[in-house]
Structures are given as structure tokens and as C-alpha cells.
Amino acid sequence: MAEIDWQLLGLTFITIFLAEIGDKSQLAAIALGGSSKSPVAVFFGSVTALITTSLLGVLAGGAVAVFIPAQVLKGLAAIGFTALAVRLLWYPSQDNDE
């Protein structure tokens, strides 16, 4: 059985927890919980969905890491986030056009 890296587990928890605060999925859970008569079902549905998406992300990351070195993946992620930031800063939203 694989040994658990507790430091990595804690770092992952803190990173994902902070990233999810105010995220669209959390806002959706708030909206569903507020409009539902069964907030417990909303809670378990949200938890199951987050666990499933995290599992898919970890599996996909493991599969991609077999073919592409970690440094290249980090570089691609940095380029992608930079492109998104530039797009958000320099090109106005099309939603405000009337």
C-alpha cells in the first residue's frame, strides 16, 4: 500500500479549499441549498460531484504526466493562465454591449 505524503495532502487541501471559496460551484451549491427543501441532498450531491471531478482531474493528470514532463505541464499551465489574464484585461466583455 502506498504511503501517504501528509504534507502534500495538507497543501492540496488548503489550495483546493481556498480556490473553491467563492467559486461558481460553491455559488451554485448556495443557490441550490437556499432554494431546496432538502439541503442535505444538496450537500451530498455537491460533495459527490466535487469528489468525482477531483478524481477525474487526478487520473487525467497522472495519465498526461506519463507522456509529458511535469516542467512542460507547468509551463503550459502558466501560458494558459497568462493568456486568460491578458484576454480578460485587454478585451472588453461582449456581455455589456447593447
All heavy atoms as an XYZ file, in Angstrom:
715
protein
N       0.843     -1.179      0.000
C       0.000      0.000      0.000
C       0.889      1.243      0.000
O       1.908      1.297      0.668
C      -0.909     -0.020      1.209
C      -1.849      1.140      1.262
S      -3.098      0.860      2.523
C      -4.210      2.129      2.095
N       0.475      2.233     -0.777
C       1.251      3.463     -0.903
C       1.210      4.270      0.393
O       0.207      4.321      1.074
C       0.702      4.299     -2.045
N       2.347      4.873      0.721
C       2.431      5.709      1.913
C       1.884      7.093      1.591
O       2.140      7.630      0.509
C       3.885      5.801      2.343
C       4.078      6.486      3.664
C       5.521      6.399      4.119
O       6.104      5.301      4.043
O       6.041      7.433      4.525
N       1.136      7.656      2.514
C       0.533      8.969      2.292
C       1.533     10.067      2.647
O       2.129     10.043      3.714
C      -0.750      9.135      3.122
C      -1.819      8.169      2.628
C      -1.268     10.566      3.055
C      -3.096      8.216      3.427
N       1.680     11.022      1.733
C       2.512     12.205      1.970
C       1.614     13.247      2.636
O       0.831     13.931      1.979
C       3.069     12.716      0.638
C       4.000     13.909      0.818
O       4.017     14.504      1.915
O       4.706     14.235     -0.147
N       1.678     13.338      3.963
C       0.768     14.198      4.725
C       0.971     15.671      4.403
O       0.022     16.453      4.412
C       0.930     13.938      6.226
C       0.447     12.559      6.586
C       1.210     11.461      6.839
C      -0.909     12.121      6.677
N       0.410     10.369      7.088
C      -0.890     10.750      7.006
C      -2.132     12.750      6.526
C      -2.049     10.007      7.178
C      -3.298     12.008      6.701
C      -3.252     10.657      7.021
N       2.196     16.061      4.118
C       2.453     17.461      3.766
C       1.780     17.809      2.438
O       1.142     18.855      2.310
C       3.953     17.717      3.674
C       4.285     19.168      3.436
C       5.781     19.418      3.433
O       6.589     18.492      3.491
N       6.162     20.673      3.371
N       1.884     16.914      1.460
C       1.222     17.138      0.175
C      -0.285     17.107      0.326
O      -1.005     17.897     -0.292
C       1.674     16.093     -0.842
C       1.074     16.193     -2.233
C       1.395     17.557     -2.856
C       1.581     15.070     -3.121
N      -0.787     16.218      1.181
C      -2.229     16.164      1.436
C      -2.723     17.479      2.017
O      -3.735     18.036      1.584
C      -2.550     15.006      2.380
C      -4.025     14.705      2.572
C      -4.219     13.207      2.737
C      -4.589     15.422      3.777
N      -2.001     18.024      3.001
C      -2.389     19.296      3.600
C      -2.303     20.447      2.614
O      -3.202     21.295      2.555
N      -1.245     20.468      1.823
C      -1.076     21.521      0.818
C      -2.196     21.456     -0.227
O      -2.759     22.481     -0.608
C       0.284     21.392      0.140
C       0.579     22.403     -0.958
C       0.655     23.807     -0.374
C       1.877     22.054     -1.663
N      -2.534     20.249     -0.646
C      -3.616     20.088     -1.615
C      -4.949     20.542     -1.025
O      -5.729     21.251     -1.684
C      -3.719     18.612     -2.055
O      -2.467     18.209     -2.593
C      -4.804     18.427     -3.092
N      -5.212     20.155      0.217
C      -6.462     20.557      0.865
C      -6.564     22.074      0.942
O      -7.585     22.662      0.570
C      -6.575     19.956      2.265
C      -7.769     20.458      3.025
C      -9.022     19.919      2.804
C      -7.644     21.502      3.931
C     -10.131     20.394      3.477
C      -8.740     21.990      4.617
C      -9.993     21.428      4.395
N      -5.524     22.724      1.415
C      -5.553     24.183      1.567
C      -5.706     24.871      0.214
O      -6.499     25.812      0.062
C      -4.277     24.668      2.297
C      -4.322     24.210      3.753
C      -4.141     26.182      2.213
C      -3.026     24.407      4.498
N      -4.978     24.389     -0.789
C      -5.046     25.006     -2.122
C      -6.440     24.881     -2.718
O      -7.020     25.870     -3.194
C      -4.016     24.350     -3.060
O      -2.724     24.498     -2.498
C      -4.059     24.980     -4.430
N      -7.001     23.674     -2.676
C      -8.335     23.465     -3.264
C      -9.395     24.185     -2.438
O     -10.316     24.799     -2.985
C      -8.651     21.960     -3.367
C      -7.634     21.272     -4.275
C     -10.069     21.729     -3.871
C      -7.604     21.777     -5.697
N      -9.273     24.143     -1.123
C     -10.253     24.815     -0.266
C     -10.287     26.312     -0.558
O     -11.363     26.899     -0.734
C      -9.905     24.569      1.207
C     -10.868     25.214      2.165
C     -12.085     24.612      2.448
C     -10.562     26.416      2.780
C     -12.984     25.204      3.319
C     -11.442     27.021      3.654
C     -12.662     26.404      3.925
N      -9.117     26.949     -0.638
C      -9.080     28.386     -0.914
C      -9.542     28.704     -2.335
O     -10.197     29.718     -2.571
C      -7.661     28.927     -0.683
C      -7.187     28.919      0.772
C      -5.740     29.391      0.860
C      -8.092     29.769      1.653
N      -9.212     27.824     -3.287
C      -9.621     28.057     -4.671
C     -11.132     27.935     -4.836
O     -11.725     28.602     -5.688
C      -8.908     27.079     -5.602
N     -11.766     27.113     -4.010
C     -13.208     26.880     -4.154
C     -14.057     27.944     -3.467
O     -15.246     28.050     -3.754
C     -13.578     25.498     -3.610
C     -13.114     24.361     -4.492
C     -13.759     24.379     -5.867
O     -14.948     24.695     -5.961
O     -13.062     24.092     -6.838
N     -13.461     28.728     -2.569
C     -14.240     29.758     -1.884
C     -14.675     30.806     -2.904
O     -13.844     31.417     -3.572
C     -13.426     30.414     -0.751
C     -13.192     29.400      0.362
C     -14.152     31.645     -0.194
C     -12.307     29.914      1.475
N     -15.948     30.991     -3.038
C     -16.480     31.966     -3.983
C     -16.475     31.474     -5.416
O     -16.804     32.233     -6.329
N     -16.123     30.219     -5.624
C     -16.123     29.652     -6.972
C     -17.574     29.445     -7.426
O     -18.501     29.419     -6.628
C     -15.375     28.313     -6.951
C     -15.033     27.813     -8.340
O     -15.710     28.224     -9.298
O     -14.104     27.018     -8.471
N     -17.729     29.284     -8.742
C     -19.070     29.100     -9.287
C     -19.747     27.869     -8.714
O     -20.954     27.889     -8.491
C     -19.005     28.995    -10.814
C     -18.720     30.319    -11.487
C     -18.787     30.214    -12.982
C     -17.552     29.521    -13.479
N     -17.428     29.473    -14.926
N     -18.984     26.812     -8.470
C     -19.607     25.602     -7.915
C     -20.121     25.861     -6.498
O     -21.183     25.354     -6.112
C     -18.621     24.428     -7.928
O     -17.469     24.740     -7.181
N     -19.400     26.656     -5.734
C     -19.875     26.975     -4.392
C     -21.113     27.869     -4.460
O     -22.061     27.677     -3.700
C     -18.789     27.664     -3.581
C     -19.222     27.875     -2.148
C     -18.271     28.744     -1.368
O     -17.611     29.598     -1.931
N     -18.210     28.522     -0.076
N     -21.105     28.822     -5.373
C     -22.272     29.681     -5.526
C     -23.491     28.875     -5.981
O     -24.615     29.134     -5.537
C     -21.966     30.807     -6.516
C     -20.855     31.762     -6.075
C     -20.564     32.780     -7.179
C     -21.214     32.458     -4.778
N     -23.267     27.887     -6.852
C     -24.364     27.023     -7.275
C     -24.902     26.218     -6.099
O     -26.117     26.062     -5.946
C     -23.897     26.092     -8.393
N     -24.001     25.725     -5.246
C     -24.435     24.970     -4.068
C     -25.228     25.862     -3.116
O     -26.233     25.429     -2.543
C     -23.231     24.361     -3.365
N     -24.795     27.105     -2.968
C     -25.524     28.042     -2.105
C     -26.922     28.283     -2.661
O     -27.914     28.254     -1.935
C     -24.738     29.365     -1.979
C     -23.482     29.144     -1.152
C     -25.609     30.456     -1.362
C     -22.514     30.321     -1.168
N     -26.992     28.507     -3.985
C     -28.288     28.766     -4.607
C     -29.205     27.556     -4.493
O     -30.390     27.681     -4.166
C     -28.093     29.154     -6.067
N     -28.655     26.367     -4.754
C     -29.469     25.157     -4.660
C     -29.882     24.889     -3.210
O     -31.016     24.495     -2.943
C     -28.703     23.958     -5.218
C     -28.529     23.938     -6.728
C     -27.565     22.831     -7.138
C     -29.872     23.732     -7.411
N     -28.950     25.089     -2.272
C     -29.270     24.866     -0.865
C     -30.313     25.834     -0.350
O     -31.174     25.474      0.457
N     -30.251     27.066     -0.840
C     -31.217     28.065     -0.394
C     -32.592     27.883     -0.973
O     -33.594     28.264     -0.351
N     -32.675     27.297     -2.153
C     -33.979     27.132     -2.798
C     -34.535     25.729     -2.649
O     -35.633     25.448     -3.112
C     -33.873     27.481     -4.286
O     -32.992     26.569     -4.934
N     -33.800     24.859     -1.983
C     -34.235     23.468     -1.852
C     -34.869     23.209     -0.497
O     -34.559     23.878      0.492
C     -33.029     22.542     -2.023
O     -33.373     21.223     -1.698
N     -35.753     22.225     -0.469
C     -36.338     21.796      0.803
C     -35.487     20.715      1.463
O     -35.796     20.288      2.558
C     -37.755     21.268      0.569
C     -38.718     22.347      0.137
C     -40.099     21.791     -0.092
C     -41.038     22.911     -0.552
N     -42.371     22.414     -0.880
N     -34.450     20.279      0.761
C     -33.573     19.237      1.286
C     -32.112     19.640      1.125
O     -31.416     19.174      0.220
C     -33.836     17.918      0.555
O     -32.982     16.915      1.074
N     -31.621     20.507      2.014
C     -30.228     20.929      1.900
C     -29.236     19.781      2.093
O     -28.116     19.844      1.587
C     -30.075     22.003      2.981
C     -31.236     21.845      3.874
C     -32.312     21.175      3.097
N     -29.645     18.737      2.805
C     -28.764     17.584      2.989
C     -28.497     16.916      1.636
O     -27.360     16.522      1.340
C     -29.376     16.581      3.994
C     -28.548     15.310      4.062
C     -29.482     17.217      5.368
N     -29.535     16.806      0.801
C     -29.351     16.223     -0.535
C     -28.440     17.100     -1.377
O     -27.590     16.594     -2.124
C     -30.704     16.048     -1.224
N     -28.577     18.415     -1.249
C     -27.699     19.336     -1.983
C     -26.263     19.162     -1.501
O     -25.322     19.123     -2.308
C     -28.162     20.798     -1.815
C     -27.156     21.761     -2.430
C     -29.536     20.987     -2.436
N     -26.075     19.017     -0.197
C     -24.733     18.822      0.353
C     -24.104     17.552     -0.201
O     -22.973     17.581     -0.716
C     -24.779     18.761      1.885
C     -23.483     18.339      2.501
C     -22.404     19.211      2.573
C     -23.325     17.048      2.982
C     -21.202     18.807      3.124
C     -22.123     16.642      3.535
C     -21.066     17.521      3.610
N     -24.816     16.434     -0.116
C     -24.237     15.175     -0.584
C     -24.053     15.168     -2.097
O     -23.092     14.599     -2.608
C     -25.074     13.978     -0.109
C     -24.840     13.661      1.344
C     -25.838     13.857      2.274
C     -23.607     13.200      1.779
C     -25.631     13.586      3.619
C     -23.386     12.927      3.119
C     -24.399     13.125      4.038
N     -24.954     15.803     -2.823
C     -24.771     15.915     -4.270
C     -23.549     16.746     -4.616
O     -22.764     16.392     -5.507
N     -23.358     17.849     -3.892
C     -22.192     18.707     -4.128
C     -20.897     17.979     -3.785
O     -19.919     18.039     -4.536
C     -22.288     19.982     -3.292
O     -23.428     20.709     -3.615
N     -20.880     17.296     -2.647
C     -19.676     16.562     -2.229
C     -19.339     15.481     -3.239
O     -18.173     15.323     -3.637
C     -19.882     15.957     -0.819
C     -18.791     14.945     -0.500
C     -19.924     17.048      0.225
N     -20.340     14.742     -3.677
C     -20.111     13.675     -4.650
C     -19.577     14.236     -5.963
O     -18.653     13.674     -6.567
C     -21.411     12.893     -4.901
O     -21.906     12.408     -3.655
C     -21.173     11.719     -5.829
N     -20.140     15.351     -6.404
C     -19.683     15.962     -7.657
C     -18.240     16.458     -7.536
O     -17.426     16.245     -8.443
C     -20.605     17.123     -8.032
N     -17.896     17.095     -6.415
C     -16.531     17.587     -6.236
C     -15.524     16.446     -6.132
O     -14.417     16.530     -6.677
C     -16.439     18.494     -5.012
C     -17.124     19.848     -5.166
C     -17.140     20.596     -3.842
C     -16.437     20.676     -6.225
N     -15.918     15.381     -5.455
C     -15.025     14.214     -5.356
C     -14.821     13.602     -6.740
O     -13.697     13.251     -7.121
C     -15.591     13.175     -4.362
C     -15.465     13.708     -2.935
C     -14.882     11.833     -4.506
C     -16.156     12.862     -1.892
N     -15.900     13.484     -7.506
C     -15.799     12.884     -8.843
C     -14.940     13.726     -9.774
O     -14.073     13.198    -10.481
C     -17.210     12.702     -9.446
O     -17.991     11.899     -8.560
C     -17.136     12.022    -10.806
N     -15.140     15.041     -9.765
C     -14.323     15.893    -10.636
C     -12.857     15.891    -10.192
O     -11.957     15.932    -11.033
C     -14.856     17.336    -10.677
O     -14.906     17.856     -9.352
C     -16.221     17.397    -11.326
N     -12.623     15.829     -8.888
C     -11.240     15.747     -8.405
C     -10.598     14.428     -8.823
O      -9.430     14.404     -9.232
C     -11.198     15.878     -6.880
O     -11.667     17.135     -6.490
N     -11.350     13.337     -8.730
C     -10.835     12.034     -9.149
C     -10.474     12.054    -10.632
O      -9.392     11.589    -11.021
C     -11.863     10.936     -8.868
C     -11.495      9.532     -9.369
C     -10.270      9.004     -8.628
C     -12.670      8.591     -9.224
N     -11.363     12.606    -11.446
C     -11.081     12.688    -12.881
C      -9.840     13.543    -13.147
O      -9.021     13.207    -14.006
C     -12.289     13.252    -13.630
C     -13.516     12.342    -13.677
C     -14.691     13.072    -14.327
C     -13.210     11.058    -14.415
N      -9.691     14.644    -12.410
C      -8.521     15.504    -12.582
C      -7.235     14.795    -12.211
O      -6.228     14.888    -12.926
N      -7.260     14.060    -11.115
C      -6.057     13.341    -10.683
C      -5.713     12.228    -11.673
O      -4.549     12.043    -12.043
C      -6.256     12.773     -9.261
C      -5.144     11.813     -8.896
C      -6.321     13.910     -8.251
N      -6.723     11.489    -12.114
C      -6.479     10.414    -13.087
C      -5.950     10.978    -14.402
O      -5.013     10.436    -14.993
C      -7.758      9.606    -13.322
C      -8.237      8.764    -12.144
C      -9.571      8.106    -12.467
C      -7.203      7.739    -11.745
N      -6.556     12.064    -14.875
C      -6.102     12.682    -16.123
C      -4.688     13.227    -15.957
O      -3.843     13.072    -16.849
C      -7.054     13.796    -16.553
N      -4.416     13.843    -14.818
C      -3.079     14.375    -14.568
C      -2.035     13.269    -14.532
O      -0.941     13.412    -15.085
N      -2.382     12.144    -13.914
C      -1.461     11.014    -13.875
C      -1.204     10.439    -15.253
O      -0.064     10.072    -15.584
N      -2.258     10.370    -16.066
C      -2.108      9.827    -17.420
C      -1.283     10.766    -18.300
O      -0.420     10.317    -19.062
C      -3.485      9.590    -18.044
N      -1.528     12.058    -18.185
C      -0.795     13.030    -19.003
C       0.664     13.102    -18.566
O       1.565     13.231    -19.399
C      -1.468     14.420    -18.924
C      -0.601     15.492    -19.552
C      -2.831     14.381    -19.596
N       0.904     12.971    -17.264
C       2.270     13.060    -16.744
C       3.161     11.927    -17.240
O       4.383     12.048    -17.231
C       2.259     13.086    -15.223
N       2.555     10.832    -17.690
C       3.345      9.718    -18.240
C       4.008     10.147    -19.546
O       5.129      9.759    -19.835
C       2.447      8.487    -18.461
C       3.175      7.404    -19.249
C       1.961      7.951    -17.133
N       3.312     10.990    -20.323
C       3.790     11.369    -21.645
C       4.490     12.731    -21.688
O       5.311     12.983    -22.554
C       2.618     11.390    -22.645
C       1.925     10.070    -22.738
C       0.680      9.876    -22.174
C       2.534      9.001    -23.371
C       0.044      8.653    -22.253
C       1.920      7.769    -23.461
C       0.662      7.594    -22.892
N       4.103     13.620    -20.780
C       4.644     14.980    -20.802
C       5.321     15.258    -19.455
O       4.692     15.084    -18.401
C       3.523     16.018    -21.060
C       2.818     15.713    -22.389
C       4.089     17.426    -21.078
C       1.607     16.578    -22.644
N       6.566     15.730    -19.441
C       7.258     16.026    -18.179
C       6.535     17.113    -17.371
O       5.878     17.999    -17.939
C       8.632     16.517    -18.631
C       8.798     16.019    -20.017
C       7.430     15.928    -20.606
N       6.680     17.062    -16.059
C       5.993     17.993    -15.162
C       6.351     19.444    -15.464
O       5.483     20.324    -15.407
C       6.309     17.656    -13.714
N       7.610     19.708    -15.783
C       8.011     21.090    -16.084
C       7.286     21.625    -17.313
O       6.908     22.794    -17.361
C       9.531     21.170    -16.286
C      10.326     21.102    -14.996
C      10.025     22.263    -14.070
O       9.298     22.083    -13.101
N      10.565     23.420    -14.353
N       7.096     20.783    -18.313
C       6.378     21.208    -19.522
C       4.917     21.479    -19.188
O       4.327     22.468    -19.642
C       6.514     20.147    -20.635
C       5.663     20.505    -21.844
C       7.975     19.994    -21.042
N       4.312     20.617    -18.358
C       2.917     20.826    -17.954
C       2.756     22.136    -17.189
O       1.806     22.893    -17.409
C       2.424     19.667    -17.096
C       2.135     18.371    -17.826
C       1.762     17.274    -16.833
C       1.007     18.562    -18.826
N       3.695     22.405    -16.279
C       3.641     23.656    -15.521
C       3.782     24.856    -16.462
O       3.095     25.866    -16.309
C       4.736     23.689    -14.457
C       4.481     22.744    -13.304
C       5.630     22.795    -12.311
C       5.420     21.809    -11.180
N       6.544     21.807    -10.231
N       4.670     24.735    -17.427
C       4.848     25.814    -18.401
C       3.601     26.038    -19.227
O       3.186     27.183    -19.460
N       2.970     24.954    -19.666
C       1.733     25.077    -20.442
C       0.617     25.703    -19.602
O      -0.150     26.541    -20.093
C       1.302     23.707    -20.968
C       2.199     23.084    -22.050
C       1.755     21.652    -22.344
C       2.163     23.932    -23.311
N       0.538     25.296    -18.332
C      -0.479     25.883    -17.446
C      -0.213     27.371    -17.250
O      -1.151     28.188    -17.270
C      -0.486     25.160    -16.105
N       1.048     27.738    -17.070
C       1.391     29.151    -16.894
C       1.040     29.956    -18.138
O       0.479     31.060    -18.039
C       2.882     29.289    -16.571
N       1.331     29.412    -19.303
C       0.992     30.114    -20.557
C      -0.521     30.250    -20.695
O      -1.040     31.305    -21.066
C       1.601     29.359    -21.760
C       3.119     29.500    -21.743
C       1.024     29.868    -23.075
C       3.843     28.594    -22.720
N      -1.244     29.191    -20.364
C      -2.705     29.234    -20.464
C      -3.318     30.267    -19.532
O      -4.176     31.060    -19.943
N      -2.858     30.287    -18.270
C      -3.408     31.262    -17.331
C      -3.012     32.690    -17.717
O      -3.790     33.623    -17.545
C      -2.970     30.942    -15.904
C      -3.780     29.849    -15.269
C      -3.210     28.622    -14.982
C      -5.118     30.038    -14.960
C      -3.953     27.606    -14.415
C      -5.878     29.039    -14.386
C      -5.290     27.814    -14.113
N      -1.801     32.853    -18.227
C      -1.372     34.180    -18.688
C      -2.229     34.649    -19.859
O      -2.654     35.818    -19.906
C       0.113     34.151    -19.085
O       0.889     33.725    -17.968
C       0.595     35.522    -19.540
N      -2.503     33.755    -20.793
C      -3.355     34.112    -21.931
C      -4.756     34.501    -21.464
O      -5.346     35.470    -21.964
C      -3.422     32.949    -22.919
N      -5.286     33.781    -20.492
C      -6.602     34.127    -19.955
C      -6.577     35.504    -19.289
O      -7.504     36.305    -19.458
C      -7.059     33.079    -18.940
C      -7.523     31.751    -19.497
C      -7.788     30.766    -18.363
C      -8.780     31.929    -20.329
N      -5.521     35.785    -18.521
C      -5.416     37.073    -17.840
C      -5.337     38.218    -18.848
O      -6.005     39.241    -18.692
C      -4.190     37.079    -16.920
N      -4.513     38.034    -19.880
C      -4.378     39.070    -20.910
C      -5.711     39.282    -21.611
O      -6.142     40.414    -21.851
C      -3.270     38.685    -21.915
C      -3.291     39.583    -23.130
C      -1.910     38.735    -21.236
N      -6.381     38.210    -21.912
C      -7.687     38.296    -22.584
C      -8.691     39.060    -21.715
O      -9.438     39.908    -22.201
C      -8.193     36.882    -22.879
C      -9.621     36.777    -23.340
C      -9.801     37.328    -24.736
N     -11.107     37.050    -25.258
C     -12.170     37.839    -25.112
N     -12.069     38.934    -24.410
N     -13.313     37.527    -25.640
N      -8.701     38.768    -20.418
C      -9.642     39.429    -19.514
C      -9.314     40.904    -19.323
O     -10.209     41.734    -19.173
C      -9.662     38.721    -18.159
C     -10.328     37.353    -18.150
C     -10.111     36.667    -16.809
C     -11.820     37.478    -18.434
N      -8.022     41.234    -19.313
C      -7.630     42.619    -19.074
C      -7.782     43.505    -20.313
O      -8.191     44.660    -20.206
C      -6.169     42.670    -18.602
C      -5.917     42.226    -17.174
C      -4.420     42.176    -16.895
C      -6.605     43.154    -16.189
N      -7.449     43.012    -21.474
C      -7.361     43.870    -22.659
C      -8.544     43.816    -23.597
O      -8.695     44.672    -24.443
C      -6.087     43.572    -23.417
C      -4.894     44.111    -22.692
C      -4.901     45.068    -21.717
C      -3.543     43.755    -22.881
N      -3.638     45.306    -21.284
C      -2.779     44.519    -21.983
C      -2.905     42.862    -23.704
C      -1.414     44.414    -21.893
C      -1.544     42.771    -23.625
C      -0.804     43.527    -22.728
N      -9.367     42.825    -23.477
C     -10.527     42.741    -24.363
C     -11.789     42.868    -23.529
O     -12.021     42.080    -22.618
C     -10.525     41.428    -25.136
C      -9.350     41.315    -26.071
C      -8.251     40.544    -25.734
C      -9.342     42.002    -27.274
C      -7.161     40.447    -26.584
C      -8.264     41.917    -28.129
C      -7.175     41.141    -27.777
O      -6.100     41.055    -28.610
N     -12.617     43.852    -23.811
C     -13.828     44.044    -23.004
C     -14.806     42.890    -23.192
O     -14.802     42.207    -24.205
C     -14.406     45.347    -23.553
C     -13.867     45.448    -24.930
C     -12.525     44.792    -24.903
N     -15.631     42.745    -22.186
C     -16.647     41.704    -22.238
C     -17.677     42.031    -23.311
O     -18.060     43.177    -23.489
C     -17.327     41.589    -20.872
O     -18.416     40.719    -20.964
N     -18.123     41.034    -24.011
C     -19.140     41.221    -25.039
C     -20.533     41.284    -24.418
O     -21.494     41.644    -25.076
C     -19.083     40.065    -26.038
C     -17.743     39.934    -26.719
C     -17.389     41.146    -27.563
O     -18.242     41.708    -28.226
N     -16.137     41.565    -27.515
N     -20.654     40.948    -23.123
C     -21.958     40.924    -22.460
C     -22.520     42.320    -22.247
O     -23.717     42.495    -22.137
C     -21.851     40.230    -21.106
C     -21.470     38.776    -21.254
O     -21.703     38.213    -22.340
O     -20.936     38.208    -20.283
N     -21.659     43.343    -22.172
C     -22.124     44.688    -21.864
C     -22.537     45.485    -23.091
O     -22.986     46.612    -22.979
C     -21.038     45.454    -21.110
C     -20.772     44.820    -19.761
O     -21.660     44.215    -19.171
N     -19.550     44.944    -19.289
N     -22.360     44.922    -24.281
C     -22.740     45.615    -25.499
C     -24.261     45.651    -25.641
O     -24.920     44.648    -25.525
C     -22.142     44.933    -26.726
C     -20.625     45.038    -26.738
O     -20.087     45.909    -26.019
O     -19.992     44.250    -27.449
N     -24.786     46.827    -25.878
C     -26.234     46.939    -26.071
C     -26.536     47.723    -27.312
O     -25.849     48.550    -27.739
C     -26.879     47.606    -24.869
C     -26.791     46.727    -23.639
C     -27.509     47.369    -22.446
O     -28.093     48.459    -22.573
O     -27.496     46.758    -21.398
